[in-house]
Amino acid sequence: MSRIGKNPIPLPDGVTVDIRSDGLLVKGPKGEQASAVPPGISFELEDGALVAKRANEEKRTRGFHGLARALAHNAVVGVTVGFKRELEIQGVGYRAQMKGKTLTMQLGFSHGIDFPIPEGLTVTTPDQTHIVIEGKDKQQVGEIAAQIRRFRPPDAYKGKGVRYSDEIVRTKVGKSGVGAGA
């Protein structure tokens, strides 16, 4: 049995779940979030907790069991607490700032980069070298953070670029500079 799939999802106060044939609709203080349910998986409410059940023991259904539970759990956490991803910008002259619903970045190119922020996300720049992305959808928060990082990933020699705040960048040693003495 799936170790993740068999764990019940406790529902905090103020969270309601509407179980549908095609998925779940989770409503909470931060809004509502839809979660798809793969075929062969069903959800039930038991003692104030959401439990994922599978219809059979086929390999495909067993694989979907943990996935469905994880997606439902992310929806519950998203509408109560939300998700946050922080990025750091390192490099001389590299900076970012919010202008309305657009993130404007200077990352060492000859031109600035304007990145429109999609609906449902909140992006803030506490200072010029930090970007904070918040939202209720874990997948969307992670995808937008990855797209921003992709504009200028950390350099292997100096470490300049956009990185996650908890990312450790290993830098390579440059050329040794030893002359050819023949």
C-alpha positions as CSV (number, residue, x, y, z in Angstrom):
1,M,0.0,0.0,0.0
2,S,1.2,3.5,-0.8
3,R,2.7,5.1,2.3
4,I,1.7,8.5,1.2
5,G,-1.7,7.5,-0.2
6,K,-2.9,5.9,3.0
7,N,-2.3,9.0,5.2
8,P,-5.5,11.0,5.9
9,I,-5.5,14.7,5.2
10,P,-6.7,16.6,8.2
11,L,-9.0,19.5,7.3
12,P,-8.4,22.7,9.4
13,D,-11.3,24.9,10.6
14,G,-12.8,26.9,7.8
15,V,-11.9,24.5,5.0
16,T,-14.6,22.7,3.1
17,V,-14.1,20.1,0.4
18,D,-16.6,19.4,-2.4
19,I,-16.0,15.9,-3.7
20,R,-16.9,15.6,-7.4
21,S,-16.6,12.9,-10.0
22,D,-13.8,14.6,-11.9
23,G,-11.9,16.1,-8.9
24,L,-12.0,18.0,-5.6
25,L,-12.9,21.6,-5.0
26,V,-11.3,22.9,-1.8
27,K,-12.4,26.2,-0.3
28,G,-10.7,28.0,2.5
29,P,-9.6,31.5,3.8
30,K,-7.3,32.2,0.8
31,G,-9.9,31.2,-1.8
32,E,-10.7,28.0,-3.6
33,Q,-8.4,25.5,-5.4
34,A,-9.4,22.7,-7.7
35,S,-7.5,19.4,-7.6
36,A,-7.8,16.7,-10.3
37,V,-8.4,13.1,-9.3
38,P,-6.9,10.4,-11.5
39,P,-9.0,7.4,-12.6
40,G,-9.4,4.6,-10.1
41,I,-9.0,6.9,-7.1
42,S,-11.8,8.3,-5.0
43,F,-12.0,10.4,-1.9
44,E,-14.1,10.2,1.2
45,L,-14.6,12.3,4.3
46,E,-14.0,10.4,7.5
47,D,-13.9,12.0,11.0
48,G,-13.0,15.5,9.7
49,A,-10.3,14.1,7.4
50,L,-10.0,13.5,3.7
51,V,-9.0,9.9,2.8
52,A,-7.9,8.6,-0.6
53,K,-9.2,5.2,-1.6
54,R,-8.2,3.2,-4.7
55,A,-10.6,1.0,-6.7
56,N,-8.2,-1.9,-7.5
57,E,-4.6,-3.1,-7.0
58,E,-3.4,-2.5,-10.6
59,K,0.1,-1.0,-10.9
60,R,-1.2,2.2,-12.5
61,T,-3.8,2.7,-9.9
62,R,-1.3,2.1,-7.1
63,G,1.0,4.7,-8.7
64,F,-1.9,7.3,-8.8
65,H,-2.8,6.7,-5.2
66,G,0.0,8.7,-3.6
67,L,-0.2,11.3,-6.4
68,A,-3.9,12.0,-5.8
69,R,-3.4,12.3,-2.1
70,A,-0.4,14.7,-2.5
71,L,-2.3,16.9,-4.9
72,A,-5.3,17.1,-2.5
73,H,-3.0,17.9,0.4
74,N,-1.3,20.7,-1.6
75,A,-4.8,22.1,-2.3
76,V,-5.7,22.1,1.4
77,V,-2.4,23.7,2.4
78,G,-2.7,26.2,-0.4
79,V,-6.1,27.6,0.6
80,T,-5.1,27.8,4.3
81,V,-1.4,28.8,4.5
82,G,-0.3,29.2,0.9
83,F,3.1,28.6,-0.7
84,K,6.1,30.8,-1.0
85,R,9.3,30.7,-3.0
86,E,12.2,33.1,-2.6
87,L,14.8,34.0,-5.2
88,E,18.1,35.9,-4.8
89,I,19.9,37.9,-7.4
90,Q,23.7,38.0,-7.2
91,G,26.0,40.1,-9.4
92,V,27.1,43.6,-9.8
93,G,24.3,45.7,-11.4
94,Y,21.8,42.9,-11.3
95,R,18.5,44.0,-9.8
96,A,14.7,43.5,-9.9
97,Q,11.7,45.7,-9.1
98,M,7.9,45.4,-9.4
99,K,6.1,47.9,-11.7
100,G,2.4,47.2,-11.3
101,K,1.8,43.6,-12.3
102,T,5.2,43.3,-14.1
103,L,8.6,42.2,-12.7
104,T,11.4,44.3,-14.3
105,M,14.9,42.8,-14.1
106,Q,18.3,44.0,-15.1
107,L,20.4,40.8,-15.4
108,G,23.5,41.9,-17.3
109,F,21.9,41.9,-20.8
110,S,21.9,45.0,-23.1
111,H,18.1,45.3,-22.3
112,G,15.9,44.9,-19.3
113,I,13.6,41.9,-18.9
114,D,9.9,42.5,-18.3
115,F,8.1,39.5,-16.9
116,P,4.3,39.7,-16.5
117,I,2.9,38.1,-13.3
118,P,0.0,35.8,-13.9
119,E,-3.3,36.1,-11.9
120,G,-3.4,34.3,-8.6
121,L,0.2,35.0,-7.6
122,T,1.8,37.8,-5.5
123,V,5.3,38.8,-6.3
124,T,7.2,41.3,-4.1
125,T,10.7,42.6,-4.1
126,P,11.7,43.5,-0.5
127,D,14.9,44.9,-1.9
128,Q,16.6,45.0,-5.3
129,T,18.3,41.6,-4.9
130,H,15.4,39.5,-3.5
131,I,12.2,38.2,-5.2
132,V,9.4,36.6,-3.2
133,I,6.7,34.6,-5.0
134,E,3.5,33.7,-3.1
135,G,0.3,31.9,-4.1
136,K,-2.1,29.2,-3.3
137,D,-1.1,26.8,-6.1
138,K,2.2,25.0,-5.4
139,Q,2.8,24.0,-9.0
140,Q,2.2,27.6,-10.3
141,V,4.5,29.1,-7.7
142,G,7.3,26.7,-8.5
143,E,6.9,27.1,-12.3
144,I,7.0,30.9,-12.1
145,A,10.1,30.8,-9.9
146,A,11.8,28.4,-12.3
147,Q,10.9,30.7,-15.3
148,I,12.4,33.7,-13.5
149,R,15.6,31.7,-12.6
150,R,15.9,30.5,-16.2
151,F,16.6,34.1,-17.4
152,R,20.0,34.0,-15.8
153,P,20.9,30.8,-13.9
154,P,23.9,31.0,-11.6
155,D,27.3,31.1,-13.3
156,A,29.6,28.2,-12.6
157,Y,32.7,30.3,-12.1
158,K,31.5,33.4,-10.2
159,G,28.1,32.4,-9.0
160,K,26.4,35.4,-10.6
161,G,22.7,35.1,-11.6
162,V,19.3,34.3,-10.1
163,R,19.2,31.4,-7.6
164,Y,16.7,30.0,-5.1
165,S,17.4,31.4,-1.6
166,D,18.1,27.8,-0.3
167,E,20.2,26.8,-3.3
168,I,23.9,26.1,-2.8
169,V,25.9,27.0,-5.9
170,R,29.3,25.3,-6.2
171,T,31.7,27.4,-8.2
172,K,34.5,25.9,-10.3
173,V,38.1,27.0,-10.1
174,G,39.2,29.0,-13.0
175,K,42.4,28.5,-15.1
176,S,45.4,27.9,-13.0
177,G,47.6,30.4,-14.7
178,V,50.7,28.2,-14.7
179,G,52.9,29.2,-17.6
180,A,54.4,26.6,-20.0
181,G,58.1,26.7,-19.0
182,A,59.9,24.6,-21.6
